[in-house]
């Protein structure tokens, strides 16, 4: 990821730090911290700027940063980075939806559909 601003670089590095801590069992609030960081990256337009996926960039950084652990726990690293990529994609899709793309309200059950 060459064309990132300093803020995005910092956030991605923070995610890599969280991944390393998670691999060693030291990250107690994994979901809470990553959700905020991923949302910041989405709002900053990372999906438009990135020349590689977030998952591959995180994997590369974690392998560089904590290579011993990443080498022996590569399957867990792949799982963690895929989870982050999936969350990033979900947030990105959710934030890019327009209000007019919503579907119409539907009846909750059969009886309420026929009562009107």
N, C-alpha and C positions, 0 to 999 in steps of 0.2 A: 504494500500500500504506500505508494510514493507521494501521492498528491493530497495528503492529509494535513489539516492545520494542527497547531500545537495542542489545542483542546481535545481533538479527536485522538491524537497520539497518546495523550495522557490517559484518556478513558480506556483505550484499548490496552494500554500497559496495565492499568488497574485491573481489567478483566483477566489479563495473563497472570497477574499476581494472585488473584482469587483462585484461578485454576491451579496454580502451584500449591497454594495453601490447601485447597480441596484434596489434591492428590496425597498430601501428607496428613490429612484428617484434621487440619487446624482451622477450617472455615466454618464457623457456627451459623452464620446468617447468609448462606449462599444465595437463596432466592431473593431475599430482600435487597441485597446490595446489587446483584446483577440486573434486576428489573429496572432500577433507577438509571444505571449506567447505560443499559441498552436503549432505554427510552430517550436519553440524552443524545445518543449516537443517531437514532432515527430522526429526532428533531433537528439535528445538525446536518442532515442530508447524506449520511454515510452511504446509504444504499445507492445513491446517484453517483457518488464520487469514487467508490471503491473499484479497483481493477481486479481484485481477488476477493474471495468470500471472507467474511468475518471468521468463519470456522478455520479456514486454512491459515489465516494470519495469526489467530490465537494459538493454533497448534505449533506453528513455527516459532513463535515467541516463547511459548512454554518449553519447547524442546531446547531452545537456546539458554533460557533462564535457569531451568532446573532439569538439566539433561539426565542426571542419574535416575531420578524418580520417573521422569517421562519415558525413559528407555524401558524400564521394568514394568511400567503400568500404562503402556501405550493404548490398550483397549479402553481403559478407564478414561484416559485423556481424550480419545476419540468420542467417547460417549458424552463427556462433559462439554466438549466444544460443539458437538452436534446439538446438544440441548440448548446451548447459547445461540447457535445459529437459528434453530427453530423458534426460539423466543423472539429473536431479532426480526425474523420474517413475519411472525404473527403480529408483533407491535407495528411493524412497517405497513402491513396490509391494513390493520385496524386504523391507523392514523391517516392513511391515504384515502379512506372511503369518504365519499360525499354524503351529506344527509339524504339526498334524493335517491341514493342507491339502496336504501333500506326497503325491505319488503313490507307489504301491508300487514296490519295486525290480523291475526287469525284467531278463531275461537279456541278457547282452552280445552274444551271437550265437546263431545257430540251434543249433549243436552243444551249447552249454552249456544250452540250454533243453530238449533232449531227453535229456541224460545223467542227469537226476535221476529 
